[in-house]
Amino acid sequence: MIGDSFSTVAFTGHRTYCGQADDTLRRAVGAAYARGCRTFLSGMAVGFDLAAAEAVLECRAVCPGLRLVAVIPFKGQAVRFSAGDRARFERVAAAADETIVLSADYHRGVYTVRNDFLVGHAARLIAWFDGSPGGTSYTVRRALRLGRTVDNLCPAGPAFPPPAPGLF
């Protein structure tokens, strides 16, 4: 069960992420934890999503109560992953505190459903976004439109201002 969205962080990032900021990623998880965030959502894609999930799992040793929720867009998502990425996916999914599968089958738009779920259940987004178009761009733009805080770890990517305070 996902906790309240105020203490929940979601990850989004490019599949081309190759570990270039793993230390920064672990520090970002620790900083979110220090701000009271306890639940972290990973969309379980190859690249940044799996690296972020692994960072959460590593931080559990020093962050009591840290939870990882694997948000899998459809059953069988990892079937077309490389053998190494599939093993990584299975290891992370098995270690997650909760697994949510959003669809029994692949369908057009299934990744958008997953991205909307991530943004809809988190107050903060930790991203690896270089500014290029695609699913990460969609997710970052949606989060900003909904007033979420976005922490972009990609040095080549855009920085985002904090959300404007609202009345509610």
Secondary structure, 3 states (H helix, E strand, C coil): CCCCHHHEEEEEECCCCCCCCHHHHHHHHHHHHHCCCCEEEECCCCCHHHHHHHHHHHHCCCCCCCEEEEEECCCCHHHHCCHHHHHHHHHHHHHCCEEEECCCCCCCCHHHHHHHHHHHCCCEEEEECCCCCCHHHHHHHHHHHCCCEEEECCCCCCCCCCCCCCCC
